[in-house]
């Protein structure tokens, strides 16, 4: 019997290569994958970006892990600019988060379609705490993604034990206990049992993508992704005693002067600073600085 979970993972790698190629504006191919088993929990790795994708119709979740430095190079290809290979700035981190969520969602849709489950309501989120990951043990698959010009990255997928049982028909499922016989009855005639045949799936090929103009390498694919923008006037720290003692008219100080600009966050990532203005009787923010340098203690 073929390893159905391996076949599904290979189809997911092909789907990831197709989406990554569309975003980077070049042909991307997935290499041969390798399967391992692990009983260890997944931890937050500062050198990687991990997503958790949930497929409600199949009641399963899987983890996709991407190399952060390689994602930075992908963003440079999307923006049509050359970076210095250093740390990603706030805007790049925001694009990375949306990029990996889109790739992981595409892989979730691929596995749902192959297993006959609905692809609706699939959700991919970037994990910021280890508690977001499913519990071990895991079936882990890793495959290289070749972007050309000597640029190869590795994508890793982790399926928990429940996913193996619910997505792979060859997984061992415990048989229910036999029911008690209350009345003797003639044995039913034996039926002819057909010999099972291996499951086969149609080969998957990356969808050809048209090349985008220089400097606009298919950023249109993520332009319509909704983002949450927050304008933060300032912050402070209060004890629980001070919070519960608040009443109408209470005043507490923030950590900024009235002349300082406010911070603009996109998906909790600082991307700009600006000053508060009024437009048509509504508050607005006039941007004065993009990708500000964050003060580190």
C-alpha positions in Angstrom: 0.0 0.0 0.0 1.5 3.4 -0.9 2.2 6.0 1.7 -0.9 8.2 1.2 0.3 10.9 3.6 3.6 11.1 1.6 1.6 11.5 -1.6 -0.4 14.3 0.0 2.7 16.0 1.2 4.3 15.9 -2.2 1.1 17.5 -3.7 1.3 20.2 -1.0 5.0 20.9 -1.9 4.0 21.3 -5.5 1.3 23.7 -4.6 3.7 25.7 -2.4 6.2 25.9 -5.3 3.4 27.2 -7.6 2.3 30.0 -5.3 5.9 30.9 -4.3 6.8 31.1 -8.0 3.8 33.4 -8.6 4.9 35.7 -5.8 8.6 35.7 -6.7 7.9 36.1 -10.4 10.0 33.1 -11.5 9.7 29.3 -12.0 9.9 27.3 -8.7 10.2 23.6 -8.5 9.8 21.2 -5.6 12.4 18.5 -5.1 12.0 15.0 -3.6 10.7 15.0 0.0 11.9 13.0 2.9 9.8 11.7 5.8 10.8 11.4 9.4 9.0 10.8 12.7 9.3 12.9 15.8 8.0 12.7 19.4 9.4 16.2 20.3 7.3 19.3 20.6 7.8 22.1 18.0 9.5 25.2 19.4 9.6 28.8 18.3 12.7 29.2 16.2 14.1 32.7 15.7 15.5 31.7 12.3 12.2 30.3 11.0 8.6 31.4 10.4 6.0 28.8 11.3 2.4 28.8 10.4 -0.5 26.6 11.7 -3.1 25.8 9.1 -6.5 24.4 10.2 -8.8 22.5 7.8 -12.2 22.5 9.6 -13.9 20.1 7.2 -11.3 17.4 8.0 -10.8 18.5 11.6 -7.0 18.5 11.2 -4.1 21.0 11.4 -0.6 21.0 10.1 2.5 23.1 10.7 4.6 24.7 7.9 8.0 26.0 8.7 9.9 28.4 6.4 13.5 29.8 6.6 13.2 33.5 7.6 16.4 34.6 5.8 15.2 32.9 2.6 11.8 34.6 2.9 13.6 37.9 3.1 15.1 37.1 -0.3 11.7 36.2 -1.7 10.4 39.6 -0.5 13.3 41.3 -2.3 12.2 39.5 -5.5 8.6 40.7 -5.0 9.7 44.3 -4.4 12.3 44.2 -7.2 15.0 45.4 -4.9 18.3 44.1 -3.6 18.7 43.9 0.2 21.8 43.8 2.3 21.1 40.3 3.8 20.6 41.8 7.2 17.5 41.8 9.5 14.1 42.2 7.9 12.6 45.6 8.6 9.0 46.1 9.7 7.5 46.4 6.3 9.3 43.3 5.1 8.1 41.3 8.1 4.6 42.3 7.4 4.9 41.1 3.8 6.5 37.9 5.0 3.6 37.2 7.3 1.0 37.6 4.6 3.2 35.6 2.1 3.6 32.5 4.3 -0.1 32.6 5.3 -1.1 32.6 1.6 1.3 29.7 0.7 0.1 27.6 3.7 -3.6 28.3 2.9 -2.9 27.1 -0.7 -1.4 23.9 0.7 -4.4 23.4 2.9 -6.7 23.8 0.0 -4.6 21.2 -2.0 -4.8 18.6 0.7 -8.5 19.2 1.3 -9.3 18.8 -2.4 -7.2 15.6 -2.7 -9.0 14.0 0.3 -12.5 15.0 -0.7 -13.0 17.6 2.0 -14.4 21.1 1.6 -11.8 23.8 1.2 -13.9 26.5 2.8 -12.9 28.2 6.0 -9.3 27.1 5.9 -7.2 29.4 8.1 -3.4 29.9 8.3 -1.9 32.0 11.0 1.7 32.7 11.9 2.6 31.1 15.3 4.1 33.5 17.8 3.9 31.1 20.8 4.7 27.4 21.0 1.2 26.7 22.5 -0.3 27.3 19.0 1.3 24.1 17.7 -0.5 20.7 17.8 0.8 18.1 20.3 3.3 15.5 19.2 4.0 12.9 17.8 4.5 14.2 14.3 5.0 12.9 10.8 7.5 15.4 9.4 8.2 16.0 5.7 10.9 18.3 4.3 11.5 19.2 0.6 13.8 21.7 -1.2 12.2 24.4 -3.3 14.4 25.6 -6.1 13.9 29.2 -7.2 16.7 29.2 -9.7 20.0 31.1 -9.8 21.4 28.9 -7.1 18.6 29.9 -4.7 17.2 26.9 -2.9 15.2 26.9 0.3 13.7 24.1 2.4 10.0 23.8 3.4 9.1 21.6 6.3 5.6 20.2 7.1 4.5 18.6 10.3 1.3 16.5 10.6 0.1 15.4 14.1 -1.1 11.8 14.7 -4.8 12.8 14.3 -4.1 14.2 10.8 -2.4 10.9 9.8 -5.6 8.9 10.8 -8.0 11.4 9.2 -6.2 12.1 6.0 -4.5 8.7 5.2 -6.8 5.8 4.5 -4.0 3.3 5.1 -3.6 4.4 8.7 -4.5 1.8 11.3 -7.8 2.6 12.9 -8.8 0.6 16.0 -11.8 -1.7 15.4 -14.8 -1.3 17.7 -15.3 -4.1 20.3 -17.7 -6.9 19.2 -21.3 -6.6 20.3 -22.7 -9.2 22.7 -24.7 -12.0 21.0 -28.2 -12.1 22.6 -29.9 -14.6 20.3 -28.4 -17.3 18.2 -29.1 -16.8 14.5 -27.9 -18.6 11.3 -24.6 -17.3 10.0 -25.1 -15.1 7.0 -23.6 -16.4 3.7 -20.1 -15.3 3.1 -19.6 -12.6 0.6 -16.8 -12.5 -1.9 -14.2 -10.0 -0.7 -12.5 -8.1 -3.5 -8.8 -7.7 -3.1 -7.8 -4.1 -2.4 -5.9 -2.0 -4.9 -3.4 0.7 -4.2 -4.7 4.3 -4.2 -3.4 6.4 -7.0 -3.5 10.1 -7.4 -3.1 12.1 -10.6 0.3 13.9 -10.9 0.3 17.5 -10.0 2.2 20.2 -12.0 2.8 23.8 -11.0 0.4 26.2 -12.7 2.4 28.4 -15.2 2.5 32.0 -14.2 3.2 35.1 -16.3 6.2 37.1 -15.5 5.5 40.5 -13.9 7.2 43.8 -14.8 10.5 44.6 -13.0 9.9 46.0 -9.6 6.3 44.7 -9.5 6.8 41.0 -9.2 3.3 39.9 -8.6 2.7 41.9 -5.5 -0.9 42.2 -6.8 -1.5 38.7 -5.3 -1.3 40.1 -1.8 -2.6 43.6 -2.4 -6.2 42.7 -1.5 -5.2 41.0 1.8 -7.0 42.9 4.7 -4.6 44.4 7.3 -5.4 45.8 10.7 -3.8 49.2 11.3 -3.4 50.7 14.8 -2.4 54.2 15.7 -0.8 54.2 19.2 -0.6 57.5 21.0 1.5 56.1 23.8 1.9 53.3 26.3 2.3 52.9 30.1 2.5 50.3 32.8 0.1 50.2 35.7 -0.3 47.8 38.6 -3.4 45.8 39.0 -4.3 47.9 42.0 -4.1 51.1 39.9 -6.3 49.6 37.2 -9.1 48.4 39.4 -9.1 51.7 41.2 -9.8 53.7 38.0 -12.9 55.8 37.9 -14.4 58.4 35.5 -12.0 61.3 35.5 -8.9 59.3 36.4 -5.7 60.5 34.6 -2.6 58.5 33.9 0.5 59.5 32.0 1.8 57.9 28.8 5.4 57.4 27.8 5.4 60.1 25.1 5.5 63.8 25.0 2.7 65.7 23.4 5.0 66.9 20.6 6.2 63.4 19.7 4.8 61.5 16.7 2.4 58.5 17.2 3.3 55.0 16.2 1.5 53.1 13.3 1.3 49.3 13.6 0.2 46.9 10.9 -0.7 43.5 12.3 1.2 44.5 15.5 4.3 45.4 13.5 5.6 49.0 13.8 5.9 50.3 10.2 5.6 54.1 10.5 5.3 57.2 12.7 3.2 60.3 12.1 1.4 63.3 13.5 -2.3 63.6 14.3 -4.3 65.8 12.0 -8.0 66.5 11.5 -9.7 65.7 8.1 -13.5 66.4 7.7 -14.0 66.5 11.5 -12.3 63.1 11.9 -8.9 62.2 13.3 -6.2 61.2 10.8 -2.5 60.5 10.8 0.0 62.2 8.5 2.9 59.9 8.0 6.3 61.5 8.7 8.6 58.4 8.9 8.5 54.9 7.3 10.2 51.9 8.8 11.4 53.7 11.9 14.3 52.4 13.8 13.1 50.7 17.0 14.9 51.7 20.1 16.4 48.6 21.8 17.4 48.4 25.4 
